[in-house]
Amino acid sequence: MKAGTKFTIENSKIVRQFECYRQQMDTRNDKFERLVKISRDITIISKRIIFKLHQILPGNENHEEILMDASKKIRELEPMFFKIAKELDGEDMNRYHRAFRAGLEEFIEAVSFYWAIKHLTIIHPDVVQREFLGECPMLPGDYFAGLADLTGELMRMCISFSSKGDDVRGFALRELLYQVNAGLTMSDTRDLAHGMNRKLEVMLNSLKKCEASNYTIRVRGAEFEDSPTQPC
């Protein structure tokens, strides 16, 4: 065999090998982009759910109607989680987790907010997985990050109800905020999710705002109760 012919054969093998690598990388990149798109769609709908739930205001009597609408929107996301599970079937989930992490965290924030309003409890990760995600994988860091973001929503609703005189619901939401804060600060969660340190700082600020607001409301309420009755 001539030297030139041998070189051509060897060169052809290398080209074919790199062509195989290129196809593998294109396949992975395409899958990654599809997951990113699904994640964005989940994020958009999850934000709409949170916005819808904030329409529950003191004095309104349509709370159940709003909760039902939010529940329907939550169920609309099930096909998207099915698509994620299908994309990850037989794949290394850690390779693609970054593609759908943001959407998953936003959904956990939304569904835990819904659960907190409806049941006045913190939703368990097993319930999230079983009732809503199905085969779509969820890491512990995804759950903790979603709960950390939840505290901002709890703070806003707690202040809203307390300022309108609904101390019962305001107190219940404040207790949930305390539970999340205690759970995340006592556990070693800082390294479990991207940006968790910042989320914990925001969570602490939400807790302080809630406490300050409730303290102010109580003090002012006591002042009015102690003030003498004005003559007609």
N, C-alpha and C positions, 0 to 999 in steps of 0.2 A: 504494500500500500504506500502510495506517495505521501510525503510529508504534508503537502498542501491539502490532500484529500482528508487526512487524519485531522488536520486543524479545522477544516470545514465541518466535519462530523462533530467534533468536540464543541465547536462554537455553536452549532445547531442545538446541541443538548443544553447548553447554558441558556440560550435564548428561550427554549421551551420551558426551562425551569423558571426563568424570570417571568415568562408569560403566565405560568401557573400562579406565581406569587401575586402578580398584578390582579388576576381574576379574584383571588382570595381577598385582597385588600379592597377591591371595588365592591365585592359582596358585603364585606363587613361595614364599609362606609355607607352603602345604601341602606343596610339594616339600621345603622346608627341614626341616619337622617330620618328614616321612617319613625323610629322611636321618639326622636326629638319632636316631630310633628304631632304625634299622638299626645306627648307630654304637654305641648302648648295648648292643644284642644282641651285637655283635662284641666289645665290651669285656668283657662277662660271660663269654663262652666263652673268650676269650684269657686271662683271669685263671684260669679253671679249668685251662687247659692248663699255665700256669706252676705252679700248685699241684700238678698231677699230676706234672710233671717234678721237682719238689722231693722227691718220694717216692723218687727214685733216691738211695739211701744206701749208704755203704761197707758191704760185707759182704752186701748183698742180691744175690740172683741173678736177680731179675726185671727187670733193666734193660731188656732187649729188649721185654718185655711192656709195660712202661710207655711206652716209646718208640712202640710200635705203637698203643697207646691214644691217645697224644698226636697221632700222625699222623692218626688217624681224626677226631679233633676238629678238627684243622686243616683237613681236607678238608670238614668240615661247614660251614665258613665260606665256601666257594666260591660257593654260591648267593647269599649276602648281598653279596659283592663284585660279582656279576653284576647284582644289583638296583641297586647304586650306579651302576654303569656305565650301566645302562638309564635311570636317572633323569637322568644327566648328558648323555645323548646329545643333541647339538645345543645344549647350554647352555654358558654361560661357567662353567667349573669354579671359577674364583676366587670367584665369587659364592656358591658353596655349600660351598667347602672347609672352612670353619669348622664346618659341621654334622657332618661325618664324620671330622674330623682326629683327635680323641681316640681313636676306635675303631681307626683305622688305625695310630696310633702304638703302641697297646697290642698289636695283632696283630703288628707288626714286632718288638716286644720278645719276644713269645711264640715266634714262628717262628724268630727268631735264637737264642733260648735252646735251642730244640729242635735247631737245626742245630749249635750249638756243642757240645752234649753228644754228638750222634750222629757228627759229622764232625771235631770239635775244630778248626774253622775258623770265621771270620766269614763269614756269608752275604753274597753280593754283591747289590747292589740289582737288577741285571738278573735274577738268579735269583728274587728275591722277586716281581718283576713278571711274569716269564714263567711260573713254576711255581705261583704262588699267587693273584696278584691279577687276572691276565688283563687285561681292558680297564679295570679300575678304576684311575684315575690315582693316582700317588704322586709327590709333590714331593720334592726332595732333603732338605728340612727334615724331612719325615715320617720318612724313613729314618734320618737322623742323630739325631733325637729318640728313636726307638725303640732305637737302639744305645746311646745315653746311659743310658736306663733299664735296658738289659740288664746294665750293669756291676754293678748292685745284686744281681741274681740270680747273676751269676758270682761275686761276692764271697762270698755266703752258701754257695754250693755248694763253692767253693774251700776255705773254712775248714772246712766239714763233712768233706771228704775228707782234708785235711791233718791235721786233729785226730785222725782215726781211723787214721792211718799210711799212707794211700794217697797218697804223695808224687808218684807218677807222674801220676795224673789231676789232683791238686791243682796241680802245677806247670804242666800243660798249660792248665788253666783260668785260672791266674794270667797266663800268657803272653798268652792271648786278651784278658784285661782290660787288659794293657799295650798291646796293639795298638789296641784301641778308644780308649784314653786318648790314645795318640800321634796317631792319625788325627784325632780330633776337636779336639785342642788345636793341632795344627800347621795344620789347615785353618781357614778363616774361617767357622765354623759358627754363631756367636753370633746372627746376625741372620736365620738361615734358618728358625727355628721359634719359636713362642710359648713363652716360659719357658725358652729354651735356656740362658741364663746360670745359672739355678738348677739345671738338670739337670747342667751341667758341674761345678758346685760339689759336688753330691751324688756325682757320678762320682769326683771327686778324693778325697772322704772315703771312698768304698768302696775305692779303691786303697790309701789309708793304712791302713784297717782290715785289709785283706788282708795287707799287708806286715807290720804289727805282729803279727798273729796267727801268721803263718808264722815270723817271727823268734822269737817266744816259744816256739813248738813246737820249733824247732831248738835253741834254747838249753837248754830243759829236757831235750830228748832227749840232748844232749851231756853234761849233768850226770849223767844216769842211767848213760850209758855209762862215764863216768869214775869213778863211785862204786865203792868196793871191794865185792866180793861178801860178803854177810852169811853167817856160818856157820849151818848148819842146826841 
